[in-house]
Every structure is written in structure tokens, then in C-alpha cells.
Amino acid sequence: MGHVEKKPFAPWGDEDAPAECDKEGHETAAECDCDARWKWGYTDHYVDGETIAMAEVDPRLDGRAFLQQEDDPYVYVAGDDVRCPETGDVHPAFIAILEHFGLTYADLSQSEAGVHAQYKGEFPDDVKQASWRLDDDSWGANDDLPSIEIYDGKRVCVATGLHVPGTPTEVREWNEDVLENLLDANDQLPNEQSYDRNRDEASIDRDDYDLEDYEPEATSSTETTDDIRDIFAAIDRLDAQDVAERTIVQRWNDDATTSDGERAFWPIWSSLSDGGTANIVTDNRWQDTGDLGGYGGPVTMAAIDAGEIRPANARPVDGDAWWRGVENLRELGFPVSKYEPATDDSRNGDGRAVSALPIGQLDALEPAERSRFAKKRGLEWPSTAAAREVLFDTILEVIRNEDDRIVDAPTSLGKSYAIASTRWGARTEITGGRPVVHLLETQDARDEAVDVAEERGGQYHVLLGRHGGCPVCAGNHDDEISINGEPASKWLDRQCEGKGMPFSAAHRYLEEHNDQGVTLPCTKDGPCTAISQ
């Protein structure tokens, strides 16, 4: 279809066509005074690009729009406020994302402050939309913060035809190998963490309790309660608008026309270039009346803020998501007490008495006596060799199954040595022929691991941090290289650590925009080692 501003419009269509009308009391545009040419869900008004090209001479149209459907194989990536309309510079974080996804057709937005890229691809099944801010500061001459939104479902994709130089003229498939890591790094995947709170016996179904005229005993975030009704009472006392402001509101839109008691707002997952009218909140609930269709009360909003659920199709939460939302409300400073079920610490789960193992006495004994002492009290005390064998078997199991697991082992049992001394290239049945990455906390620990690998004849490659691989980032050239008056190393650290920008993107921007206009010393003989490695 064509578009007027950001709204699809079909001037070639019949304004009285039987397009479904969603206004109250209306059924189709054929039976009311609404204009069917503005109903972009009416498929009889869809035409191809050649027809649109002929219609674009209509002075009412601002251009053409692609109406992306649920079953289309396309993904729409919108970078809002990522381009300075005065200089044409694009935010390096957005450039880095597109480089990770791969080159595809891209054009400028109507305001020329944004960039849109179209890909072939799809999201994981449990992700409908992704959006996040790219910086805490505005970019160039823009007033609003730069952000990115990615859709693979139904979406109006306004096309300006202002082709971004250097990008192809065809739509290409994106690199799905980097997709999950990118979404995970920006908190766009559902949180699968399970919170073990020993609360299985505490029902969170309000119907299971007599709440009428209940007076809570614990009423502040610093108190602890073993009565779940105190939690319910605290949630009921909260004003949902106060909670929304601390969790999901990016900016209030008090100019919007709403019913009494409602406030409209731009949520944190949308662009400020949107209308800012789809999301509204009263004193007890939030609702998204737009495409994402989420709704819920204070706990649901807090669960979204905590990353426990996505805003798309959000509903009042239960189970672990409910508990996490309650915890986040308390962490945000709302007067919700901490729930701790009543327990008898002197008993175990089946009612039998439990006695503690006297660690202090064990430490005072000789090793042989220590083992016998512990064994008499039902504790098996493995030898160091046996413990190391169990540790190594566990490491092999984790690598083979590609698990995300913390392997618990005593200090000095040889965790680092076991990784560094194993010739993983000969263990293809474990690694599948892929390299094993060994991350260490300090440079000294890294150097020790290198010595072990050399001693055992293994092949290895040392990956340097940005400070170790780039002398500019290490501060060796701060006296001679700056950007906007700030020493180069401090600027790089602020971009990478403070804003989460990839080092390669920040480094490239520094290279192109440093105050001195010089080639960076680390690139005189080729790409910077911190990047090329």
C-alpha cells in the first residue's frame, strides 16, 4: 500500500469496501461512514510494487509501505534516532549490529534520523519482538535516545527509497548464528532461571485465602512475613501508575486523549517516534491496546522490568514469574515485605533431627583422623585423586552436552590445571572438533595456564583483552590522541563498559573521528591486534 505520514493508505481502493471496522458499534466500512482505504488489514487493497509506482504520483501519498505479515519470511530492523540528520553519521552500535547480521537492503527513515533494514529470517518461537536502547545519550543532532526495534510479525514497514550507500539492493538472509547471543546480551530472551525459594507449599491463588477485612502485620520492604496475605495486601495498596513509572514507562504522554483516571505513555520497548497512545495505565492495571496486546497489574510490570517476561502478549503472572515480580517491587523500594515460610531449622524435610558437622573440630585434626571423624558421622571423604577424577569427568560431561553449569569444586583441586593440561584437539568425541575457550580471571592465571599447555604439548592461542591488545585502549597514546577533548583510552572504556558498545565499533569510530584526524598507532601495520585476533 501507499502511506500518508506513517499510516497505510490505498487511494486506488473503494472507500466503501467491506473492510472490517474496529470502531465501537461498527462491523465493516461498507455499513458506516469510515473510509475503507485506510484499513490496512483489508487484503483486497493490496497491490504489487509496480502498481504502487504508478500510484505514487498521487499528491496525497508520501510514499509506499510494505505490510509485513505473520507468515512472511521477513524481519524488519528499525534503528530509531541512530543517524545524525546533520552529518549523516550513524551510531557505531547500530552499525555493529547490522554487520553481525550481514549486509542487506537498508534505507533511511522519513525524518532521515533513522535507518531501516529488511532481512529474511525469523525469531525463536518464544520471541515476538525485540527492542532495546543503544545508548544513554542522544546521537548527533537528535533529541531522543537511539534505539533498535526488530519485528518478524505483522508490521507496517514504511519504505522511503532513500537507499543507504554501501548496502545491497536486495533483501538477504540474516546470520542466525549470532541472533540468540545478540538477543541474550540485550535481555531479549525469556528468563528461564528457576527461583528455588522453598515456597512450593505457599499458594499464590487469592481464592485460597480469606482476605476480607484482613489487616497485614508486615507492611514495609524491610520486614519479613510468613503470611502470604501480607504480600497480597501490600500489592493491593500499590498505585499501578507509580509502579509503571519505575518499571515500563519511558515517557508519559499527557497530551493524549484518555478516559478519566488513565495515563498514556511511551513504554521502554517502543520508539518515541510512535504515537505514544497505545499503552495506558490506571491506578490498578496497565494495558497495551496496540499490536503487542499485553496487560497486567503491578507484579506483571515488575516482572517485565526484571526481564522475567516479555511485554508482547504479557498477562497477569503466576509461579516463579510472580515471585520474581514481587521481589523486584521490593528491590525498587515499594513497601512489600519479604516472604519467608515458617520452618523449624532443627528438622530436615522428613522430620528427622539434623546435627551439624563440626567444621572447626575437623580443621584441628590430622588428615587421617579428619577422614575417620567425618566417616563416623556419615560423611564420605574422598581422596584427592578420587575428587580430581570426579571433577574431570564432570568437566567432560559439561563440554560434551554443551551445558551451562557451575561446577562446584574445592579450591586447589585443579580446575584450571585440568582444562589447560588436556589436549582437547585429540578429544573430538568430547568437543566435536571445536576449540575449547578457557577464561581466566587474571593475567597471572592466564600465563600459568599457557605454561601448563606448553608443558603438555597442547596447541593454544591466547586471546588478549582490549587493553592488552590495543596500546591506544591501554592509554599509551592518551597524550597525543583524543576525541571531543577526552583521552582516547577513557573514551573507549566509557563506550565499552558504560554503554556496552562492541570494542570493534568504538575503535572504528575513534579511528574515523579522533580530534587529531590521525591513523591510530595500533593500525599502522594492519588491523588492531585486539580486533584482528
N, C-alpha and C positions, 0 to 999 in steps of 0.2 A: 504494500500500500504506500501511498504518499504520507506526508506528515505536515502538520501545522504546529510550529514550535516542537513539542515532544509528543503530541497526540496524533495517532494514525488517522488518516482521512482519505476517503475514496471518492473524489469528485466525479468519477465516471459512474458511480453507483446510483441506485434508486433510493431516495431518501425515505420512501415508504415501504422498503423491502421488509419482509418478516423476520428481521433480526431480533434476537432475544433482548429484552429491555429489563434492566435490573432495578429500575426505579420503583418505589413502593406503589403497588396497585397497578403497575404496568406489566404486560406479558410480552408483546412484540411491538416494534416500532411501527408496524402496519396498523396497529389499533390505537396509537397515541400520537401526540404531536412531536415525539422525539425523532431526530434525524438518524436514519439507519447508516448513513455514510460514515458516521463517527464510531460505529460499533465494530471494533476490530476483531471480535470473535465470530463475525458473520463471514463464513468462508466463500460465499458466492461473490464477494467483492475482492477476493484475492486475484492478483494478476502477476504475470512474469515481468522480468526486468525490462524487456523490450517495450511492453505496453506502458510501464512506468516512465520510460524515457520519453515517450511521446506525450505523456500527460504532464511532464514536469514544466511545460510551457505555461501551465495554468498559474496565474499570479497568486492564487490562494495557497499554493503549496510552497513549503520551504525546502522540500527535497523528498527523498524516498526513505522508507523504513522496511527492514526485514523483520517479519513476525516469526520469531523462533518458537517452535512448538515442542511439546514434551517429547515426542518421538523423533525429533530431528537429531542428526548425528553431530550437532554443532555445539560449541561452547563460546560464550560471549565474555570477553575480558574487558572491563571498563576501568581505566585509570582516571580518576577524577582529581582535578587540580594538580596534576603531575607535570604539567608543561607551563613554563612561564610564557604568557602571551606576548610579552615584550621582546624577549631574547630568543625564544624558541627552545631554550634548554629544557630537557626532560629529566625528571628526578632519577638519579642513578639507581635507586632501589627498584623502581618500576622497570627500568631498562634491564636490570639483572634478572628480574622475574621472567621477562619475555625471552631473554637469552637462554634461561633454563628450559623454558617451554619449547623454544625453537622459533625460527622466523616464520611469519605468516602475514597475510594481508592486514594492514593496520591503517586507520585514518584518524584525523583529528575530530574532536567534538565540535558542536556548533559554536561554542564560545572560544574554541582553539586553546582552551586551558586544560583539556583532557585528551586522552588517546584511547581509541577502541581497537581491539584486536579480535579477530574471529578465528577460531580453531575448529578442527574436527576432533572429537573426543567425548569423554563422559566422566562424571564424578563417580566415586564409590557409591554403592547402593544407599548408604546411610547419610549421605551428604547431598543436600539440595542446592545450597548456595554457599558461597564463601565471601567474606568481606573483612578487611582489616585496614587500619591506618598504617601509612608508610613512614610517617614522621610526626614528631611532636611540634614541629614548626612549619609554618606555611612555606610554600616553594615559590621563589621569584616574586612576581607582582601579584600573586593570588592572595586572597584574604583567608580562604578556607584551607584546612589541613589536607594534604594529599592522601588519597586512599585508593584501594582497589576493590572491585566487586567482580565476582565470577559467577556466571549462570550457565547451567546446561539444560534448564527447563524453559517454560513459557516466558517469553520476554520480548518487548518492543525494542528492537535494535536500530536506532536512528543512524543512517549512513549518510555522511556528508560528501564522500568522494574526494575529500582533501587527503590524498594518499601520502602516507609518511615515507619520505625518501629512504631508500635502502631496504625497504620491506618488499616482499614479492607481491604480485598482483593476484595471486590465487590463495585460497584458504588451504592450509596444510594441517596435518595431524600434529597434536602436541606430544611432547615427550612424557608419556605417562609414568616413566620410571622415576621422575623427580616429583611427581604430583603429590604422593602421600607424604613424603618428607616435608614438602613445602607447606602443605595444609597442617601437618602436625606442628611444625615450627611456629606457626601463627595461630595455634589453638583453634583450628577449624574442624578437627575431628572429634566425634563424641568421646567423652571421657569414660574409658572402660574400667577405671580404677574402682575397686570394691572397698568400701569402708567397713572394716570389721570393728563394730562397736559393741558387740555382745548385746545387741538390742533386739534380737530375734523375737523375744517374748513380749516386746512393747509394741502393741498395735498402734498404728497412726491413723486408723479409721475412727473418725469422730463419733460415728454411730455406736461404737463400743463403750462410750463413756457417758456419764450423766454430767453434762456441762452447764445445765441450767442453774443459775444463781451460784456458780462455783466461784469462790474467792481464792485467787492464787496466793501461795506462800512466798515463792521466789519470783521477784519482779524486775531484776536487773541483770545485766550481762556479766556481772562479777559473782553472781550467786549460782549455786548448784542445786538441782532438784532431782528427786527420784519419782516425781509425779508428772506424767506426760501432760496432764491437764494444764500445768503451769506454762508449758510451751504453747499449747493451743491458745490460752488466754493472752499470752504475750503477742502472738501473731495477730489476733483479733484486734488488739489495741493499736497496731501499726497503721499509719496512713500510707496507702499504696503510692500516692504521688511523691511522698518523701523517699520511699524506697526506690521508686523509679529514677529519681534524680541522682541517687547514689549508685545505680546499677546499670540502667539501659538507656538513659536519656543523654544524647549528645548535645541537643539544644532544644529549648522549649519554643513552640510556635504559637504564641498567644495572639497572633493576628488571625489565626484560623477560626472559622465559624464552627463552634461545637455546642452541644447541649449543656444545660446547666450542670455544673459540678465536674465537667470534663476538661482536660487539657490535652492539646495536640503537641506532638514533639517529633523531632528527627531522632531516630534511635541510633545507637553506636554502630550498627551494622549497615547503615544506609549512607548515601551521599547527601550533603547539604544542598545539592542541586535538585534533589527530589522535592516534591510539593510540601512535604512535612505535615500532611494531614491524615495519613493512613493510620498512624499509631496514636491512640488516645488512652488516657488513664483517668480513672475516677479515684475516690478515696479508698476503694477496696479491690480494684482489679484493673489490669492492663489488657488492651485488645489491639491486634493488628488487623485492620479492615482491608488491607491490601492483599497482594498475591501470596505472601507467606502465611497469613492466617493464624498466627499464634495468639494465645491469650492465657491469662493466669493471674494469680494474686502475688503478694509479696514474696512467698517462698519460691515460686516459679521464676520471678525476675531475678532473685538472688542466685538461683541455680544457673540461670543463663550467664550472669556475671561471673560465676565461679567456673564456667566452662563445662559444667556438668551436662547441659543440654543445649541444643541449637535453637535459635529463635524461630526458625522455619517450622510451622505446624506445632509449636510448643503448646502443651496442655498442662493443667494442674498436675504437679509431680507427685510421685509416691516412692516408696522404697528408699534405696540409697540416695537417689537424687533429692528426695525430700529432706533427708538428714543433712546432706551437704548444703542445701539451700538454707536450712536453719542455722548451720554453723557459720555460713557466710554472713548472714544477718547479724549474728553476734560479733563476728570479726569486724564488721563495718561500724560497730558501735551502737546498734539498735538494742533496746532493753529486752533481750531474750536470754533467759538463764540457760545454763549448761545442764543437759540431762545426763545423769549417771544412775543406772539402775541399782536398786538396793542389792547388795551382795554381802556374803559372810566370808571374809578373806581367809578364815581358818579352815574352810572346807573346799574340796575340789568339786568338779561337776557332778559326781555321783554320790556326794555326801560323805565321802571318807575323809578323815583328817589328813592334813598335809603338813609335813615338817620341812623346814628349810635346811639346805645343805650348808654347813658352817664353813664358808669360803676362807675366813680368817684362819681357822684351825688348819685347813688344808695347806695354806701357804706356808705355815710354820713347820710342816713335816718334810722329811726327805722324800724324794720322788717315789721310791719303792713303797714306803709307808703310806704316802699320799694315795697311791693307787689302791692299796688294800683297804684303807679307810673309806674311800669312796665306794668301793665294790660292796662292802658290808651294808651300805645304805642304798643299794640297788642301782648304783650308777656305774655303767661300763666305762672304763678309762682306756681308750685305745692307745697303742704305741704311736710314736711319731711317724714311723714308716707306714703303719696302717692308716693313720689320719691323712697322710700325704697321698696315699693311693686312692682313698675315697675322694679327696679334693680333685685329683687329676681326672678321675672317672666322671665327676660332676662337671668339670670344665668341658670335657669331650662331649658329654650329653647336651650341654647348653649350646655348644657350637653346632653340633650335628642337627639339632632341632630348631636352630635359629631362635632360641628363646630370649625373652627379655627377663632376666632374673638376677637378683643379687645373691651371689654365692657367699654364704657366711662361713668364715674360717678364722681360727685364731691367728693373732699376729705372729709373724716369723715362721709360719708353716710352709711358706714357699710359693705363694700365689704368683707373684711376679716372676720368680725363677722358673716355675713350671711353664709359663707362657713363653718366656724368652728362650728357654733351652730346647724347646720342642721344634723339630724340623717339620713345620707344617706343610711344606711342599711335598713331602713324602706321605702325608696323611690325607690323600684325596678322598678316601672313604668317609672322612670326617668333614673336610672343608669343601668338598665338591670342586676342588681346583681353584678356589678363590682365596685371595690373600687374607690373612688374619691381622686385624688392626689392634695394636696394643697401646692403649692410652695410659700415660703415667702422670702423676701429679706434679713432679718437679723435674728440672733438667738433670739433677744428680741421679734421680731414679732412672731417667731415660738413658743416661750414659752407662749406668750399671747394666741395664738390660742389653745395651749394644755390646758391652764386653762379654756378656754371657753368650749372646748369639754368635759372636765371632769365635769364642772358645769352642762352641759346639758345632761350628761349621755351617750354620744356617745362613740362608740368604735373607737380607733385610734391607729396608730403605727407611731412612729417618725423615719424618715429616716435621718441618720446623714451624713453630708458631710465627705469627706475623712479625713479632718483634725480633725473632731470631733470624728470619729470612729476609727481612727488608730493613736496611740501615736507615731509611727515611722514617719508617714507623718506630724504629728504636730510638729516634731522637738525635742521631748522629749529625743531622743536617738542619736542625732547627734554627741555627743562626743565619742560614742562607736561604731557607725555603719556608714560605708561609702561605696561608690562604685567608683572605679577608682579615689580614693582620694577625692571625692566630698561628703559632708554630705548627708546622706540618704534623708532627707526631701527636700533639694534643688534639688537633682536629680529627685525625684518623681514629684515635681512641674514642673520641666523643661520638663519631658516626657509627663505629662498630659496636661499642659497648653500650652507649647511651641510647642509640636509635635502632640497633640491630641490623644495620646495613651490611651486606656482604663486603668483605675486605676488598675483593677484586673490583667491585663497583665504586667504592670510596676511593680506592687507589687510582682508578682510571679518571675519576672526576678531578682529583688533585692534580694529576698529570696534565689535564687539559685546562685547568682554571687556577693554577697557582699564581700568586701575585707577581712572581718574577718572570713568568712565561718561559721557564726553562725546562729542559728534559730532566726528569728525575735521575739522580745518580745511579739508582738501582736498576735502571732500564737502558743504560748506555751500551751495554754489551749484549742486549737481548731482554726478554721479559723478566720482570722482577722474580727472584727465586721463590719468594713467599707465595706467588701466584702460579708460576710455571711448574712447580714441583707436583 
